[in-house]
Amino acid sequence: MLGCFGALYAPDSTRRMLYAFPRNEVAGWFLTAMNLAWAGWLLLNTSPFSEFAQIQPLVYIGVPVTFFALVVYLDELLAVRALGCLLLLLANPILAAARFHPSGWSLLMSVLAYVWICYGMLFVVSPHYFRSTSQFWARTVTRFRVGSFLGLLAGLVLLFLGWFVY
């Protein structure tokens, strides 16, 4: 939602950042480290009787080795791939919370989580799709502002749901 504010008030600099994001090494490394830390935390905090219990001791070695391997061997469009992984990780707590919530609005959150899952898989497998989508929305300043306004409106709806429904 904060990105939408920036896009509404400074569209030119935000468009430049959007175009530079897929090859931004710092963003790629940061998002990759955050994703791996989250995935490692999830693996370490599973039940001791789960199927992941046998690999829990390997997480302390596996996460840094995986980070090194990703930033060295998968550095092409790493930021977009890491953004896709973040979308996949974000969907998990939303689906877990919406599963047993008594409100009918939980269906909206489930649909949103599954949309994030689809986009996350698409960004991981085909990061060039992010570039083509961002170029479509950022082609003109008017279209970019309309897309930013729609994103801001969606964020406000989610905040409203979070405060008053959940």
Backbone as CSV, one residue per row, in Angstrom:
resi,resn,N_x,N_y,N_z,CA_x,CA_y,CA_z,C_x,C_y,C_z
1,MET,0.816,-1.181,0.000,0.000,0.000,0.000,0.868,1.256,0.000
2,LEU,1.994,1.194,0.683,2.898,2.343,0.688,3.470,2.602,-0.697
3,GLY,3.700,1.521,-1.444,4.183,1.685,-2.811,3.178,2.391,-3.696
4,CYS,1.911,2.179,-3.426,0.868,2.861,-4.196,0.859,4.353,-3.913
5,PHE,1.102,4.745,-2.650,1.216,6.168,-2.335,2.378,6.795,-3.109
6,GLY,3.512,6.095,-3.100,4.673,6.603,-3.833,4.406,6.709,-5.315
7,ALA,3.681,5.748,-5.862,3.374,5.774,-7.286,2.400,6.889,-7.631
8,LEU,1.520,7.241,-6.717,0.576,8.326,-6.992,1.246,9.697,-6.924
9,TYR,2.201,9.865,-6.009,2.809,11.180,-5.819,4.099,11.380,-6.602
10,ALA,4.827,10.326,-6.899,6.069,10.427,-7.669,6.097,9.298,-8.699
11,PRO,5.250,9.382,-9.719,5.141,8.255,-10.648,6.399,7.997,-11.470
12,ASP,7.134,9.036,-11.814,8.321,8.819,-12.657,9.406,8.044,-11.931
13,SER,9.708,8.425,-10.696,10.756,7.706,-9.965,10.283,6.301,-9.582
14,THR,8.995,6.147,-9.293,8.478,4.821,-8.963,8.496,3.920,-10.183
15,ARG,8.205,4.461,-11.351,8.276,3.662,-12.591,9.709,3.224,-12.861
16,ARG,10.675,4.105,-12.616,12.081,3.720,-12.801,12.474,2.602,-11.841
17,MET,12.014,2.704,-10.593,12.313,1.638,-9.623,11.644,0.331,-10.028
18,LEU,10.436,0.408,-10.564,9.725,-0.790,-10.998,10.446,-1.458,-12.166
19,TYR,10.947,-0.657,-13.096,11.696,-1.221,-14.226,13.022,-1.831,-13.781
20,ALA,13.642,-1.255,-12.752,14.944,-1.743,-12.292,14.827,-2.899,-11.305
21,PHE,13.630,-3.148,-10.770,13.478,-4.155,-9.725,13.918,-5.562,-10.134
22,PRO,13.567,-6.083,-11.313,13.933,-7.480,-11.607,15.434,-7.762,-11.557
23,ARG,16.255,-6.793,-11.887,17.705,-7.010,-11.873,18.392,-6.349,-10.682
24,ASN,17.624,-5.914,-9.695,18.184,-5.279,-8.508,18.779,-6.357,-7.607
25,GLU,20.089,-6.336,-7.484,20.792,-7.372,-6.732,20.524,-7.281,-5.234
26,VAL,20.456,-6.067,-4.702,20.227,-5.893,-3.272,18.834,-6.398,-2.894
27,ALA,17.827,-6.057,-3.683,16.468,-6.528,-3.408,16.388,-8.046,-3.525
28,GLY,17.061,-8.603,-4.514,17.064,-10.049,-4.682,17.704,-10.767,-3.511
29,TRP,18.838,-10.263,-3.056,19.521,-10.888,-1.922,18.689,-10.743,-0.650
30,PHE,18.110,-9.549,-0.434,17.325,-9.319,0.779,16.079,-10.203,0.804
31,LEU,15.343,-10.242,-0.306,14.137,-11.067,-0.354,14.468,-12.555,-0.246
32,THR,15.566,-12.974,-0.857,15.971,-14.377,-0.758,16.330,-14.737,0.678
33,ALA,17.079,-13.878,1.348,17.443,-14.139,2.745,16.201,-14.176,3.630
34,MET,15.275,-13.255,3.396,14.053,-13.230,4.186,13.220,-14.491,3.948
35,ASN,13.092,-14.916,2.700,12.328,-16.122,2.383,12.953,-17.362,3.008
36,LEU,14.270,-17.473,2.908,14.943,-18.646,3.472,14.872,-18.655,4.998
37,ALA,14.958,-17.480,5.606,14.824,-17.417,7.067,13.417,-17.837,7.482
38,TRP,12.419,-17.394,6.748,11.041,-17.763,7.067,10.822,-19.265,6.864
39,ALA,11.314,-19.786,5.746,11.156,-21.225,5.482,11.913,-22.052,6.520
40,GLY,13.109,-21.611,6.898,13.857,-22.318,7.939,13.140,-22.277,9.273
41,TRP,12.565,-21.121,9.606,11.811,-21.006,10.846,10.603,-21.941,10.831
42,LEU,9.920,-22.023,9.681,8.781,-22.934,9.572,9.215,-24.386,9.758
43,LEU,10.344,-24.750,9.172,10.830,-26.123,9.323,11.248,-26.427,10.760
44,LEU,11.849,-25.459,11.415,12.293,-25.683,12.792,11.137,-25.706,13.787
45,ASN,10.037,-25.078,13.452,8.910,-25.003,14.380,7.777,-25.956,14.022
46,THR,8.059,-26.973,13.249,7.043,-27.986,12.997,7.010,-28.960,14.164
47,SER,6.009,-29.768,14.172,5.858,-30.762,15.234,7.020,-31.760,15.190
48,PRO,7.492,-32.208,16.327,8.586,-33.189,16.319,8.171,-34.535,15.725
49,PHE,6.890,-34.716,15.515,6.407,-35.969,14.943,6.027,-35.832,13.471
50,SER,6.350,-34.709,12.865,5.999,-34.512,11.462,7.051,-35.153,10.553
51,GLU,6.768,-35.126,9.273,7.700,-35.733,8.312,8.978,-34.910,8.148
52,PHE,8.973,-33.663,8.651,10.160,-32.817,8.550,11.066,-32.922,9.777
53,ALA,10.693,-33.717,10.740,11.468,-33.804,11.980,12.881,-34.336,11.736
54,GLN,13.032,-35.201,10.741,14.350,-35.779,10.480,15.322,-34.771,9.875
55,ILE,14.792,-33.764,9.167,15.696,-32.808,8.523,15.868,-31.521,9.320
56,GLN,15.236,-31.401,10.468,15.356,-30.186,11.262,16.799,-29.830,11.627
57,PRO,17.653,-30.779,11.995,19.045,-30.394,12.287,19.800,-29.872,11.061
58,LEU,19.375,-30.256,9.871,20.051,-29.812,8.657,19.687,-28.382,8.250
59,VAL,18.668,-27.816,8.876,18.235,-26.467,8.512,19.334,-25.451,8.793
60,TYR,20.068,-25.635,9.891,21.107,-24.675,10.258,22.233,-24.621,9.228
61,ILE,22.461,-25.702,8.527,23.467,-25.733,7.470,22.825,-25.467,6.115
62,GLY,21.625,-25.984,5.933,20.960,-25.911,4.635,20.548,-24.520,4.217
63,VAL,20.102,-23.705,5.158,19.652,-22.358,4.799,20.809,-21.505,4.276
64,PRO,21.962,-21.419,4.952,23.055,-20.621,4.387,23.601,-21.189,3.075
65,VAL,23.673,-22.522,2.970,24.160,-23.133,1.727,23.196,-22.847,0.587
66,THR,21.898,-22.930,0.872,20.905,-22.635,-0.154,20.959,-21.171,-0.553
67,PHE,21.139,-20.273,0.406,21.264,-18.851,0.070,22.458,-18.620,-0.848
68,PHE,23.590,-19.191,-0.490,24.788,-19.028,-1.315,24.557,-19.587,-2.717
69,ALA,23.951,-20.755,-2.807,23.709,-21.362,-4.118,22.743,-20.521,-4.948
70,LEU,21.734,-19.966,-4.317,20.759,-19.168,-5.060,21.363,-17.868,-5.580
71,VAL,22.117,-17.184,-4.749,22.657,-15.897,-5.204,23.802,-16.074,-6.199
72,VAL,24.447,-17.235,-6.192,25.536,-17.454,-7.147,25.021,-18.050,-8.461
73,TYR,24.190,-19.072,-8.372,23.802,-19.815,-9.564,22.445,-19.413,-10.143
74,LEU,21.640,-18.683,-9.389,20.328,-18.282,-9.876,20.187,-16.766,-9.775
75,ASP,21.244,-16.057,-10.150,21.237,-14.606,-9.990,20.451,-13.883,-11.066
76,GLU,20.059,-14.559,-12.124,19.293,-13.936,-13.199,17.861,-13.697,-12.731
77,LEU,17.471,-12.440,-12.628,16.134,-12.035,-12.191,15.777,-12.621,-10.820
78,LEU,16.746,-12.613,-9.913,16.556,-13.182,-8.583,15.501,-12.430,-7.776
79,ALA,15.408,-11.122,-7.946,14.453,-10.341,-7.160,13.018,-10.761,-7.463
80,VAL,12.714,-11.004,-8.713,11.353,-11.408,-9.080,11.073,-12.817,-8.584
81,ARG,12.032,-13.705,-8.718,11.838,-15.066,-8.209,11.638,-15.061,-6.691
82,ALA,12.404,-14.238,-5.999,12.254,-14.144,-4.542,10.916,-13.506,-4.176
83,LEU,10.449,-12.561,-4.975,9.123,-11.994,-4.745,8.051,-13.058,-4.920
84,GLY,8.206,-13.924,-5.905,7.277,-15.036,-6.080,7.283,-15.978,-4.888
85,CYS,8.462,-16.269,-4.359,8.542,-17.117,-3.159,7.891,-16.437,-1.963
86,LEU,8.050,-15.127,-1.854,7.409,-14.404,-0.764,5.888,-14.481,-0.879
87,LEU,5.361,-14.370,-2.086,3.917,-14.505,-2.275,3.447,-15.898,-1.872
88,LEU,4.240,-16.909,-2.192,3.881,-18.267,-1.787,3.896,-18.426,-0.270
89,LEU,4.887,-17.840,0.375,4.970,-17.946,1.836,3.873,-17.137,2.528
90,LEU,3.510,-15.996,1.965,2.478,-15.160,2.575,1.099,-15.802,2.522
91,ALA,0.874,-16.642,1.541,-0.437,-17.266,1.402,-0.713,-18.265,2.523
92,ASN,0.314,-18.882,3.068,0.125,-19.905,4.088,-0.594,-19.390,5.341
93,PRO,-0.122,-18.342,6.002,-0.849,-17.899,7.203,-2.237,-17.346,6.894
94,ILE,-2.418,-16.776,5.710,-3.737,-16.261,5.361,-4.726,-17.406,5.206
95,LEU,-4.312,-18.462,4.525,-5.195,-19.623,4.368,-5.445,-20.318,5.702
96,ALA,-4.433,-20.380,6.544,-4.614,-21.009,7.850,-5.585,-20.212,8.721
97,ALA,-5.534,-18.895,8.637,-6.441,-18.068,9.433,-7.853,-18.071,8.860
98,ALA,-7.969,-18.096,7.550,-9.293,-18.042,6.926,-10.016,-19.376,6.987
99,ARG,-9.297,-20.461,7.179,-9.902,-21.796,7.155,-10.990,-21.953,8.209
100,PHE,-10.764,-21.510,9.399,-11.714,-21.732,10.482,-12.430,-20.458,10.932
101,HIS,-12.278,-19.385,10.180,-12.928,-18.133,10.579,-14.413,-18.203,10.241
102,PRO,-15.284,-17.793,11.168,-16.719,-17.960,10.941,-17.332,-16.987,9.932
103,SER,-16.638,-15.918,9.606,-17.199,-14.917,8.703,-17.219,-15.413,7.255
104,GLY,-18.202,-14.958,6.515,-18.254,-15.278,5.088,-17.188,-14.560,4.291
105,TRP,-16.616,-13.495,4.871,-15.564,-12.745,4.198,-14.258,-13.540,4.122
106,SER,-14.166,-14.627,4.853,-12.937,-15.424,4.792,-12.741,-16.018,3.404
107,LEU,-13.825,-16.166,2.654,-13.707,-16.649,1.278,-12.926,-15.660,0.418
108,LEU,-13.125,-14.364,0.651,-12.368,-13.351,-0.074,-10.872,-13.477,0.205
109,MET,-10.525,-13.720,1.466,-9.113,-13.874,1.815,-8.536,-15.145,1.211
110,SER,-9.331,-16.202,1.147,-8.858,-17.441,0.530,-8.623,-17.247,-0.956
111,VAL,-9.524,-16.553,-1.620,-9.350,-16.280,-3.058,-8.114,-15.424,-3.276
112,LEU,-7.921,-14.412,-2.436,-6.730,-13.562,-2.552,-5.459,-14.380,-2.357
113,ALA,-5.465,-15.284,-1.392,-4.285,-16.119,-1.144,-4.009,-17.022,-2.344
114,TYR,-5.033,-17.566,-2.947,-4.812,-18.424,-4.111,-4.368,-17.628,-5.337
115,VAL,-4.807,-16.391,-5.456,-4.290,-15.525,-6.526,-2.808,-15.269,-6.293
116,TRP,-2.424,-15.015,-5.036,-1.007,-14.831,-4.709,-0.212,-16.095,-5.022
117,ILE,-0.780,-17.249,-4.747,-0.087,-18.504,-5.049,0.138,-18.644,-6.548
118,CYS,-0.876,-18.339,-7.335,-0.728,-18.442,-8.801,0.332,-17.479,-9.316
119,TYR,0.281,-16.232,-8.844,1.296,-15.269,-9.274,2.675,-15.637,-8.739
120,GLY,2.739,-16.151,-7.529,4.022,-16.563,-6.977,4.665,-17.663,-7.797
121,MET,3.871,-18.671,-8.160,4.419,-19.750,-8.998,4.837,-19.221,-10.359
122,LEU,4.042,-18.306,-10.909,4.367,-17.741,-12.218,5.662,-16.934,-12.160
123,PHE,5.851,-16.143,-11.102,7.072,-15.345,-10.980,8.302,-16.212,-10.743
124,VAL,8.145,-17.313,-10.023,9.280,-18.197,-9.785,9.676,-18.909,-11.078
125,VAL,8.689,-19.419,-11.794,8.978,-20.201,-12.998,9.306,-19.309,-14.186
126,SER,8.585,-18.210,-14.327,8.769,-17.331,-15.480,8.850,-15.878,-15.023
127,PRO,10.021,-15.452,-14.550,10.125,-14.087,-14.023,9.968,-13.011,-15.090
128,HIS,10.046,-13.380,-16.360,9.865,-12.386,-17.418,8.427,-11.892,-17.470
129,TYR,7.502,-12.675,-16.922,6.107,-12.250,-16.869,5.953,-10.996,-16.013
130,PHE,6.734,-10.877,-14.949,6.687,-9.680,-14.110,7.067,-8.452,-14.930
131,ARG,8.083,-8.591,-15.741,8.536,-7.457,-16.541,7.474,-7.034,-17.551
132,SER,6.858,-8.012,-18.209,5.839,-7.650,-19.190,4.609,-7.044,-18.516
133,THR,4.236,-7.544,-17.354,3.098,-6.984,-16.629,3.414,-5.580,-16.126
134,SER,4.600,-5.402,-15.575,4.952,-4.074,-15.071,5.111,-3.077,-16.210
135,GLN,5.589,-3.509,-17.363,5.680,-2.605,-18.498,4.299,-2.208,-19.003
136,PHE,3.342,-3.140,-18.932,1.979,-2.793,-19.329,1.413,-1.706,-18.428
137,TRP,1.549,-1.868,-17.108,0.972,-0.904,-16.183,1.750,0.402,-16.135
138,ALA,3.025,0.378,-16.438,3.844,1.591,-16.340,4.106,2.246,-17.690
139,ARG,3.421,1.804,-18.706,3.665,2.372,-20.043,3.355,3.861,-20.078
140,THR,2.252,4.292,-19.508,1.910,5.712,-19.441,1.709,6.101,-17.978
141,VAL,1.876,7.375,-17.704,1.723,7.865,-16.332,0.276,7.716,-15.880
142,THR,-0.673,7.953,-16.784,-2.088,7.836,-16.418,-2.444,6.404,-16.040
143,ARG,-2.010,5.450,-16.843,-2.284,4.047,-16.541,-1.604,3.630,-15.241
144,PHE,-0.407,4.142,-15.014,0.316,3.816,-13.789,-0.411,4.371,-12.567
145,ARG,-0.919,5.591,-12.678,-1.660,6.173,-11.557,-2.977,5.453,-11.327
146,VAL,-3.664,5.044,-12.393,-4.911,4.289,-12.233,-4.624,2.955,-11.537
147,GLY,-3.583,2.251,-11.970,-3.210,0.990,-11.323,-2.814,1.192,-9.877
148,SER,-2.114,2.279,-9.591,-1.722,2.575,-8.213,-2.934,2.905,-7.368
149,PHE,-3.888,3.636,-7.942,-5.112,3.944,-7.201,-5.904,2.671,-6.913
150,LEU,-5.976,1.755,-7.880,-6.670,0.485,-7.658,-5.967,-0.344,-6.581
151,GLY,-4.640,-0.337,-6.588,-3.889,-1.040,-5.548,-4.106,-0.422,-4.182
152,LEU,-4.145,0.905,-4.122,-4.413,1.589,-2.866,-5.824,1.287,-2.368
153,LEU,-6.775,1.254,-3.263,-8.152,0.927,-2.896,-8.251,-0.507,-2.375
154,ALA,-7.572,-1.439,-3.026,-7.563,-2.829,-2.562,-6.912,-2.937,-1.183
155,GLY,-5.841,-2.207,-0.964,-5.193,-2.210,0.347,-6.097,-1.644,1.432
156,LEU,-6.840,-0.596,1.113,-7.766,-0.029,2.085,-8.908,-0.998,2.405
157,VAL,-9.380,-1.729,1.398,-10.419,-2.737,1.639,-9.883,-3.829,2.565
158,LEU,-8.641,-4.261,2.332,-8.049,-5.278,3.202,-7.849,-4.752,4.622
159,LEU,-7.454,-3.502,4.765,-7.336,-2.913,6.104,-8.698,-2.837,6.788
160,PHE,-9.720,-2.461,6.051,-11.067,-2.412,6.607,-11.501,-3.795,7.070
161,LEU,-11.263,-4.794,6.235,-11.621,-6.162,6.620,-10.844,-6.612,7.851
162,GLY,-9.579,-6.259,7.910,-8.756,-6.644,9.049,-9.225,-6.017,10.343
163,TRP,-9.662,-4.773,10.294,-10.090,-4.082,11.512,-11.502,-4.473,11.947
164,PHE,-12.412,-4.588,10.991,-13.809,-4.710,11.358,-14.392,-6.118,11.175
165,VAL,-13.766,-6.961,10.389,-14.316,-8.299,10.169,-13.509,-9.339,10.934
166,TYR,-12.195,-9.252,10.848,-11.359,-10.247,11.500,-11.000,-9.754,12.872
